[in-house]
Amino acid sequence: MNLRFPWLALSASIALAPCALADIRLPKILGNHMVLQSGKPATIWGWADPNEKVSVSIGSKSAATTAGEDGKWSVKLELAPTTKPLEMTVTGKNTLKVEDVLVGEVWICSGQSNMEWSLKQSSTAGTDIPAANFPALRHFKVTKTAIDKPQEDVVGEWAVCTPETAGAFSGVGFYFGRELHTQLGAAVGLVGSNWGGTPAEAWASRKYMEAEASLKPLLERWDASVSSYDPEKAKAAFEKVKTEWKMKSEAAKAEGKPAPQQPKPPSAPATSPGRPANLYNGMIAPLLPMSIRGAIWYQGESNVSRAFQYRTLFPLMIRNWRNDFAQGDFPFHFVQIAPFNYARGNPTADLTPCAELWDAQLFTLKTVPNTGMAVISDIGNLQDIHPTNKADVGNRLALWALAKDYGKKDLSYSGPIYKNFSVEGDRIKLEFDHAAGLKSRDGKPLTHFVIAGEDQHFVPAEATIKGNTIVLGNPSVTKPLAARFGWREDAEPNFVNGAGLPASPFRTDTFKAVTADKF
């Protein structure tokens, strides 16, 4: 050893030693009990050393590849559907084994709290959880992650559906998946990527929203909030509010009154779950290599105040997902949100923003291909934004999937959908799709139809069923110009078709929306 320059000997020994290599690893979504998509190449991906050879085998199928300079690798395997467990082996310089792999139907279950709402919170949990023994139905809950840059992996694990595990599944997802599994006999994988109270813009990518000029004010508002945020000032302001809250709480207690709601500590807007793109970055982007059949979506309550903007935002988000998943126009079925008293009894509040959100969802159904919409105006709760009947919600979404995606052509899968109208003297005649057997659900006169003349003042209309059409009239409107149905947030109409499925709210006019200038 060169004692004069011992560092030379150390350097030489480091140079001669082999480089420290990293083990092959897989994303969390590719783990024990996973379901892979059948009927299209299933993508298996992960990370290794640059240029490392990697082989993957599942059952009798295998494929090999070489990791890129960035260490990323992926292979595609054509897999036959099976509910019998398979083992996946991934081999490079080390070997990974993934147990209990099924091949079937994989669906993303996304949105806000009504999709996140668990089975154990649902109204029929008492009977459905004890019977939830479905080994081929699995659920992966994506851990909530809000972040300003696209991520490569998520946190979570697959759970097999048993009475012990099912309670934590998305309620809507469970009922949707159970119906598919029961009707198709296929394995079903549900990927629950959802977060309560979040707006649609949080689930879309920044790139897509920047390309839409009308969304510029939304992005700029958030950017300004991020750049101006001062954590010390925010903390000081919170302490002041907290002190005031304590004083008010003590006063309320002394008077025997309920305490005011406790203020929440400040959070940085940069990592807010409401910030545009943050949930896409943390909870959708890492899933993009995954092969899927489609997505179900239950969201919109957080966008009611900007309902007209949703006509742009929601279709953009669907297009964004479809392009980035790169699996064509995969099925995207969504729930038209339930009626709810957003105005909270305020006598001066406008009750139409929610109806304009319904209209934006109907607009999406009509203009975006391969979409479906479950209408739930008959199973909401005007006093609770989280109606607990998730069984009918999931089952109605499943009707769309079974009929449109799995070839069950004999199913009635939608309630009446407005198609067009005509003016006949002092009457308006409405035509609908899915109109077989139009009727009143309760046997009473049809409710929540209104008409207007040139003054654009809407008044209640008598609605008469004539075959597959509805005829509207009101003696005070001799020259009707437009009609609307269910056009207020607390509307719970009784208009259904022969299958008992409710009609979507709609309007025949293009009068300026009350939320048109809300950005």
Wavefront OBJ file of the C-alpha trace (Angstrom):
o trace
v 0.000 0.000 0.000
v 1.214 3.446 -0.806
v 1.486 4.918 2.683
v 2.407 8.359 1.346
v -0.864 8.525 -0.580
v -3.257 6.050 1.080
v -6.205 7.574 -0.770
v -4.719 6.240 -4.045
v -4.990 2.687 -2.761
v -8.562 3.338 -1.620
v -9.447 4.811 -4.981
v -8.008 1.810 -6.765
v -9.986 -0.608 -4.640
v -13.209 1.321 -5.351
v -12.482 1.339 -9.082
v -11.902 -2.436 -9.109
v -15.011 -3.238 -7.058
v -18.221 -4.102 -8.978
v -20.830 -1.344 -9.163
v -23.591 -1.587 -6.581
v -26.632 -2.827 -8.476
v -30.264 -2.135 -7.630
v -32.773 -4.954 -7.424
v -35.576 -5.216 -9.953
v -38.723 -3.726 -8.500
v -42.364 -3.508 -9.480
v -44.942 -0.759 -8.916
v -47.265 -1.349 -5.972
v -50.248 -1.897 -8.272
v -48.523 -5.075 -9.561
v -48.596 -7.081 -6.352
v -50.068 -10.162 -4.714
v -53.795 -10.730 -5.424
v -53.813 -8.349 -8.393
v -56.190 -8.606 -11.330
v -54.778 -8.094 -14.814
v -56.881 -7.091 -17.804
v -57.940 -9.767 -20.289
v -58.773 -9.263 -23.953
v -55.926 -6.819 -24.533
v -52.184 -6.989 -23.858
v -51.589 -6.727 -20.106
v -48.660 -4.442 -19.352
v -46.095 -5.466 -16.742
v -43.551 -2.774 -15.933
v -40.980 -1.740 -13.390
v -37.435 -0.604 -12.755
v -34.009 -2.242 -12.917
v -30.428 -1.301 -13.653
v -29.789 0.389 -16.993
v -29.574 -2.211 -19.782
v -30.418 -5.090 -17.430
v -32.167 -8.054 -19.077
v -35.580 -8.772 -17.568
v -37.940 -11.671 -18.157
v -41.541 -12.046 -17.035
v -43.680 -15.182 -16.935
v -47.327 -15.584 -15.951
v -48.695 -19.096 -16.242
v -47.636 -20.386 -19.668
v -46.973 -16.905 -21.092
v -43.594 -15.196 -20.978
v -41.767 -12.212 -22.437
v -38.340 -10.653 -22.131
v -36.908 -7.179 -22.540
v -33.965 -4.976 -21.656
v -34.232 -2.011 -19.301
v -33.539 1.372 -20.844
v -30.810 3.779 -19.871
v -33.216 5.209 -17.288
v -33.760 1.769 -15.777
v -37.379 1.524 -16.877
v -38.719 -1.601 -18.570
v -42.064 -3.042 -19.628
v -43.473 -6.078 -21.420
v -46.915 -6.970 -22.704
v -48.547 -10.385 -22.357
v -51.717 -11.674 -23.964
v -53.496 -13.453 -21.127
v -56.640 -15.557 -21.193
v -59.253 -14.695 -18.561
v -59.133 -16.894 -15.488
v -60.404 -16.952 -11.929
v -57.823 -19.607 -11.038
v -54.786 -18.102 -9.323
v -51.575 -17.750 -11.335
v -48.051 -16.895 -10.260
v -45.993 -14.173 -11.894
v -42.217 -14.454 -11.909
v -39.985 -11.522 -12.803
v -36.305 -12.307 -13.258
v -33.253 -10.123 -13.703
v -30.269 -10.123 -11.420
v -32.803 -10.975 -8.719
v -36.148 -12.781 -8.885
v -39.553 -11.540 -7.787
v -42.654 -13.685 -7.372
v -46.201 -12.316 -7.276
v -48.835 -14.728 -5.976
v -52.553 -15.211 -6.598
v -52.830 -13.325 -9.893
v -56.183 -13.365 -11.707
v -57.029 -12.201 -15.221
v -60.329 -10.470 -15.855
v -61.846 -6.989 -15.875
v -60.027 -3.982 -14.387
v -61.864 -0.729 -13.693
v -60.670 2.569 -12.210
v -63.132 3.854 -9.561
v -62.510 7.577 -9.189
v -64.067 10.839 -8.045
v -64.799 12.479 -4.730
v -66.456 11.383 -1.487
v -69.452 9.553 -2.931
v -67.059 7.208 -4.748
v -64.762 7.028 -1.739
v -67.749 6.247 0.535
v -67.070 2.767 1.891
v -69.298 -0.277 1.769
v -69.483 -0.320 5.573
v -71.049 3.165 5.436
v -73.672 2.100 2.896
v -77.311 1.481 3.823
v -77.260 -2.214 2.913
v -73.914 -2.999 4.552
v -75.578 -5.085 7.274
v -76.663 -7.745 4.801
v -74.086 -7.367 2.042
v -70.847 -7.446 4.050
v -71.516 -10.825 5.733
v -72.284 -12.260 2.277
v -69.269 -10.649 0.572
v -67.366 -13.850 -0.102
v -66.130 -13.241 -3.656
v -62.533 -14.488 -4.057
v -62.385 -13.253 -7.669
v -63.410 -9.683 -6.751
v -60.474 -7.541 -5.626
v -59.934 -3.931 -4.621
v -56.817 -1.746 -4.621
v -57.118 1.463 -2.611
v -54.728 4.152 -3.869
v -53.347 6.116 -0.924
v -54.238 9.809 -1.129
v -51.415 11.792 -2.691
v -51.609 15.439 -3.797
v -48.431 16.669 -5.460
v -47.343 19.155 -8.118
v -45.305 16.737 -10.291
v -46.366 13.448 -11.938
v -45.299 10.446 -9.885
v -44.170 6.991 -10.982
v -45.746 4.897 -8.234
v -48.608 4.817 -5.767
v -48.963 3.368 -2.289
v -51.515 0.636 -1.666
v -52.172 -3.073 -1.862
v -54.723 -5.457 -3.328
v -57.410 -6.920 -1.053
v -59.452 -10.035 -1.854
v -63.171 -9.568 -1.214
v -64.194 -11.353 1.992
v -66.594 -10.398 4.806
v -63.523 -9.226 6.721
v -62.169 -6.933 3.981
v -65.191 -5.810 1.937
v -66.284 -3.082 4.341
v -63.301 -0.954 3.326
v -64.072 -1.221 -0.412
v -65.619 1.719 -2.246
v -69.348 1.117 -1.841
v -70.191 2.117 -5.412
v -67.183 0.138 -6.638
v -68.215 -2.969 -4.706
v -71.753 -3.036 -6.090
v -70.537 -2.293 -9.603
v -67.870 -4.985 -9.402
v -70.112 -7.550 -7.747
v -72.693 -7.182 -10.507
v -70.065 -7.585 -13.243
v -68.556 -10.592 -11.482
v -71.956 -12.212 -10.972
v -73.203 -11.582 -14.507
v -69.967 -12.364 -16.350
v -68.381 -14.969 -14.088
v -65.149 -13.019 -14.520
v -62.516 -11.817 -12.103
v -62.952 -8.106 -11.404
v -60.272 -5.711 -10.170
v -61.350 -2.346 -8.769
v -58.722 0.380 -8.472
v -60.093 2.932 -6.011
v -58.415 6.264 -6.759
v -60.657 8.836 -5.086
v -60.614 11.696 -2.580
v -63.573 13.376 -0.897
v -64.279 17.048 -1.482
v -62.085 17.355 -4.555
v -62.914 19.201 -7.811
v -62.577 17.756 -11.294
v -59.634 20.012 -12.178
v -57.502 18.246 -9.555
v -57.914 15.024 -11.571
v -56.815 16.444 -14.944
v -53.264 17.082 -16.099
v -51.768 20.554 -16.210
v -50.829 20.127 -19.863
v -54.405 19.556 -20.992
v -55.835 22.394 -18.946
v -53.188 24.841 -20.182
v -54.282 24.067 -23.745
v -57.843 25.211 -22.972
v -58.065 29.010 -22.971
v -61.239 29.175 -20.880
v -59.469 27.429 -17.987
v -56.679 30.007 -17.821
v -58.313 32.038 -14.982
v -58.642 28.880 -12.891
v -54.966 28.005 -13.290
v -53.813 31.571 -12.743
v -55.832 31.873 -9.544
v -54.152 28.802 -8.092
v -50.705 29.836 -9.299
v -51.103 33.192 -7.567
v -52.181 31.455 -4.378
v -49.130 29.192 -4.468
v -46.656 31.997 -5.142
v -48.076 34.318 -2.475
v -48.381 31.728 0.300
v -46.379 32.637 3.399
v -46.400 29.785 5.957
v -45.491 32.079 8.861
v -48.274 34.543 8.085
v -50.700 31.655 7.595
v -49.722 30.195 10.953
v -50.128 33.544 12.703
v -53.540 34.093 11.116
v -54.617 30.611 12.180
v -53.551 31.191 15.779
v -55.643 34.364 15.848
v -58.687 32.557 14.457
v -58.113 29.656 16.853
v -58.032 32.034 19.845
v -61.286 33.644 18.716
v -62.841 30.201 18.262
v -61.903 29.171 21.813
v -63.547 32.299 23.210
v -66.723 31.725 21.186
v -66.773 28.050 22.177
v -66.542 28.880 25.864
v -69.310 31.462 25.516
v -71.516 28.973 23.656
v -70.892 26.333 26.332
v -71.849 28.769 29.076
v -75.112 29.523 27.249
v -75.820 25.861 26.600
v -75.414 26.291 22.843
v -73.384 24.148 20.425
v -69.812 25.274 19.833
v -68.883 26.741 16.437
v -66.924 24.541 14.048
v -63.272 24.294 14.946
v -60.966 25.984 12.398
v -58.532 23.820 10.468
v -54.782 24.471 10.473
v -53.397 26.091 7.314
v -52.114 23.912 4.488
v -49.820 24.903 1.658
v -51.763 25.433 -1.588
v -48.907 23.836 -3.555
v -49.882 20.423 -2.188
v -53.626 21.007 -1.829
v -55.886 18.187 -3.102
v -57.980 20.916 -4.726
v -55.156 22.352 -6.804
v -55.427 21.660 -10.539
v -53.512 18.517 -11.582
v -52.361 17.564 -8.072
v -54.434 14.379 -7.848
v -53.782 13.478 -11.453
v -50.066 13.698 -10.664
v -50.208 11.589 -7.525
v -53.090 9.168 -8.112
v -53.639 8.740 -11.875
v -50.275 9.302 -13.602
v -48.618 6.342 -11.800
v -51.373 4.024 -13.081
v -51.046 4.973 -16.757
v -49.052 1.910 -17.902
v -51.758 -0.387 -16.487
v -54.100 -2.153 -18.886
v -57.729 -1.447 -17.951
v -61.216 -2.040 -19.293
v -62.532 1.366 -18.275
v -63.394 3.838 -15.531
v -66.371 4.708 -13.356
v -66.646 8.210 -11.909
v -68.774 9.839 -9.204
v -67.922 13.517 -8.788
v -69.317 16.971 -9.424
v -70.545 18.263 -6.077
v -67.362 20.325 -5.679
v -67.910 21.948 -9.086
v -71.579 22.953 -8.677
v -70.776 26.643 -8.222
v -68.889 26.549 -11.555
v -71.301 24.193 -13.305
v -71.136 25.727 -16.782
v -67.346 25.404 -16.743
v -67.840 21.671 -16.110
v -69.103 21.360 -19.711
v -65.517 22.042 -20.748
v -63.625 20.594 -17.822
v -65.243 17.161 -17.566
v -64.975 16.162 -21.254
v -61.405 17.501 -21.236
v -60.543 15.277 -18.273
v -61.991 12.194 -19.977
v -60.048 12.949 -23.160
v -56.934 13.535 -21.061
v -57.206 10.123 -19.357
v -57.963 8.290 -22.570
v -55.029 9.816 -24.405
v -52.601 9.225 -21.544
v -53.676 5.651 -20.839
v -53.234 5.114 -24.610
v -55.867 2.379 -24.790
v -58.340 4.024 -27.124
v -61.695 5.494 -26.102
v -62.165 3.097 -23.215
v -65.574 3.069 -21.466
v -66.090 5.943 -19.051
v -69.321 5.688 -17.065
v -70.293 8.279 -14.484
v -72.967 9.139 -11.942
v -75.160 12.189 -12.403
v -74.935 13.661 -8.899
v -77.908 13.418 -6.546
v -80.235 16.315 -5.676
v -79.173 18.152 -2.529
v -80.028 21.365 -0.685
v -76.886 23.326 -1.510
v -78.752 26.557 -0.669
v -79.366 25.297 2.885
v -82.746 27.002 3.025
v -81.494 30.431 1.944
v -84.679 32.027 0.510
v -82.695 34.294 -1.825
v -80.409 31.572 -3.220
v -80.621 30.484 -6.835
v -81.531 26.793 -7.016
v -80.309 26.201 -10.559
v -76.487 25.722 -10.320
v -76.925 22.044 -9.461
v -79.266 21.647 -12.430
v -76.614 23.243 -14.630
v -74.121 20.654 -13.342
v -76.597 17.910 -14.296
v -76.890 19.565 -17.685
v -73.097 19.560 -18.074
v -73.051 15.856 -17.274
v -75.839 15.211 -19.799
v -73.893 17.274 -22.330
v -70.885 15.021 -21.714
v -72.978 11.891 -22.225
v -74.234 13.207 -25.558
v -70.950 14.580 -26.920
v -68.222 12.263 -25.612
v -68.257 8.796 -27.213
v -68.397 5.580 -25.194
v -69.699 7.178 -22.019
v -72.610 6.191 -19.781
v -74.534 8.087 -17.108
v -76.360 6.631 -14.113
v -79.193 8.941 -13.032
v -79.976 8.811 -9.293
v -82.493 11.608 -8.733
v -84.823 9.082 -7.061
v -82.361 7.761 -4.472
v -80.715 10.908 -3.111
v -81.080 12.649 0.247
v -81.802 16.365 0.147
v -80.351 16.790 3.646
v -77.207 14.709 3.108
v -74.780 15.135 0.235
v -73.782 11.499 0.806
v -76.885 9.394 0.113
v -76.163 5.961 1.587
v -77.909 3.855 -1.055
v -74.795 2.891 -2.987
v -76.217 -0.441 -4.184
v -78.529 1.109 -6.794
v -75.773 3.513 -7.861
v -73.267 0.729 -8.496
v -75.874 -1.480 -10.133
v -76.984 1.284 -12.517
v -73.384 1.881 -13.558
v -73.063 -1.862 -14.092
v -76.118 -1.823 -16.387
v -74.306 0.601 -18.694
v -71.168 -1.541 -18.694
v -73.001 -4.835 -19.214
v -75.111 -3.460 -22.064
v -72.529 -1.293 -23.821
v -69.211 -3.020 -23.073
v -70.087 -6.671 -22.534
v -72.771 -7.237 -25.152
v -75.827 -7.745 -22.914
v -78.111 -6.197 -25.517
v -81.367 -7.205 -23.822
v -80.767 -4.972 -20.791
v -82.533 -1.665 -20.229
v -79.668 0.434 -18.980
v -80.836 4.064 -19.018
v -83.826 6.114 -18.061
v -85.376 8.556 -20.575
v -82.837 10.883 -22.189
v -84.170 14.036 -23.849
v -83.725 13.959 -27.644
v -85.636 16.876 -29.198
v -88.779 18.981 -28.979
v -91.341 20.632 -31.235
v -93.922 23.355 -30.672
v -97.464 22.418 -31.655
v -99.754 25.414 -31.113
v -99.745 26.190 -27.389
v -98.066 22.868 -26.536
v -94.549 21.514 -26.506
v -93.935 17.906 -27.487
v -90.819 16.194 -26.131
v -89.132 13.127 -27.587
v -86.732 10.826 -25.751
v -84.305 7.999 -26.166
v -84.826 4.990 -23.875
v -88.507 5.848 -23.923
v -90.195 2.426 -23.883
v -93.011 2.387 -21.347
v -92.891 5.996 -20.152
v -94.742 6.376 -16.866
v -94.956 7.989 -13.463
v -93.033 6.068 -10.828
v -95.698 6.601 -8.158
v -98.825 6.685 -10.303
v -99.283 10.408 -9.669
v -99.131 13.210 -12.295
v -95.650 13.834 -13.674
v -93.730 16.469 -11.749
v -90.988 19.069 -12.296
v -91.808 20.020 -15.903
v -91.849 23.755 -16.677
v -92.313 25.804 -19.852
v -91.636 29.398 -20.891
v -92.496 31.794 -23.659
v -90.442 34.630 -25.123
v -90.184 36.286 -21.712
v -88.092 33.305 -20.547
v -90.203 33.077 -17.408
v -90.746 29.410 -16.577
v -94.014 28.204 -15.059
v -95.192 24.708 -14.068
v -96.505 22.624 -16.948
v -99.055 19.853 -17.085
v -97.280 16.833 -18.567
v -99.187 14.184 -20.483
v -97.700 10.917 -21.709
v -98.556 10.125 -25.327
v -96.811 6.952 -26.442
v -93.092 7.585 -26.296
v -93.501 11.362 -26.004
v -94.485 13.918 -23.375
v -96.789 16.830 -24.198
v -96.549 19.962 -22.035
v -98.879 22.905 -21.614
v -99.946 25.758 -19.350
v -102.919 28.050 -20.112
v -100.824 31.131 -19.310
v -98.240 30.307 -21.990
v -99.937 30.558 -25.371
v -96.711 30.656 -27.373
v -94.304 28.290 -25.623
v -90.664 28.594 -26.535
v -88.771 26.292 -24.187
v -89.162 23.520 -21.624
v -87.138 22.281 -18.700
v -87.331 19.236 -16.459
v -86.000 18.781 -12.939
v -84.377 22.195 -13.116
v -83.701 22.886 -9.440
v -81.338 21.369 -6.896
v -84.086 19.783 -4.773
v -85.908 18.143 -7.695
v -86.897 14.512 -7.110
v -89.096 13.857 -10.157
v -91.296 10.804 -10.706
v -90.741 10.442 -14.473
v -89.347 7.006 -15.394
v -89.463 4.485 -18.222
v -90.791 0.934 -18.238
v -87.643 -0.344 -16.542
v -88.237 2.051 -13.653
v -85.101 4.053 -14.437
v -85.427 7.821 -13.844
v -85.165 10.468 -16.543
v -82.241 12.857 -16.590
v -82.975 16.538 -15.934
v -82.699 18.575 -19.125
v -83.520 21.833 -20.857
v -84.512 22.538 -24.461
v -83.214 26.119 -24.398
v -79.791 27.722 -24.623
v -80.528 30.682 -22.347
v -77.474 32.009 -20.518
v -76.575 29.826 -17.537
v -76.430 31.446 -14.087
v -72.937 29.942 -13.624
v -71.714 30.979 -17.091
v -69.356 33.611 -15.710
v -68.045 31.539 -12.800
v -64.445 30.482 -13.300
l 1 2 3 4 5 6 7 8 9 10 11 12 13 14 15 16 17 18 19 20 21 22 23 24 25 26 27 28 29 30 31 32 33 34 35 36 37 38 39 40 41 42 43 44 45 46 47 48 49 50 51 52 53 54 55 56 57 58 59 60 61 62 63 64 65 66 67 68 69 70 71 72 73 74 75 76 77 78 79 80 81 82 83 84 85 86 87 88 89 90 91 92 93 94 95 96 97 98 99 100 101 102 103 104 105 106 107 108 109 110 111 112 113 114 115 116 117 118 119 120 121 122 123 124 125 126 127 128 129 130 131 132 133 134 135 136 137 138 139 140 141 142 143 144 145 146 147 148 149 150 151 152 153 154 155 156 157 158 159 160 161 162 163 164 165 166 167 168 169 170 171 172 173 174 175 176 177 178 179 180 181 182 183 184 185 186 187 188 189 190 191 192 193 194 195 196 197 198 199 200 201 202 203 204 205 206 207 208 209 210 211 212 213 214 215 216 217 218 219 220 221 222 223 224 225 226 227 228 229 230 231 232 233 234 235 236 237 238 239 240 241 242 243 244 245 246 247 248 249 250 251 252 253 254 255 256 257 258 259 260 261 262 263 264 265 266 267 268 269 270 271 272 273 274 275 276 277 278 279 280 281 282 283 284 285 286 287 288 289 290 291 292 293 294 295 296 297 298 299 300 301 302 303 304 305 306 307 308 309 310 311 312 313 314 315 316 317 318 319 320 321 322 323 324 325 326 327 328 329 330 331 332 333 334 335 336 337 338 339 340 341 342 343 344 345 346 347 348 349 350 351 352 353 354 355 356 357 358 359 360 361 362 363 364 365 366 367 368 369 370 371 372 373 374 375 376 377 378 379 380 381 382 383 384 385 386 387 388 389 390 391 392 393 394 395 396 397 398 399 400 401 402 403 404 405 406 407 408 409 410 411 412 413 414 415 416 417 418 419 420 421 422 423 424 425 426 427 428 429 430 431 432 433 434 435 436 437 438 439 440 441 442 443 444 445 446 447 448 449 450 451 452 453 454 455 456 457 458 459 460 461 462 463 464 465 466 467 468 469 470 471 472 473 474 475 476 477 478 479 480 481 482 483 484 485 486 487 488 489 490 491 492 493 494 495 496 497 498 499 500 501 502 503 504 505 506 507 508 509 510 511 512 513 514 515 516 517 518 519
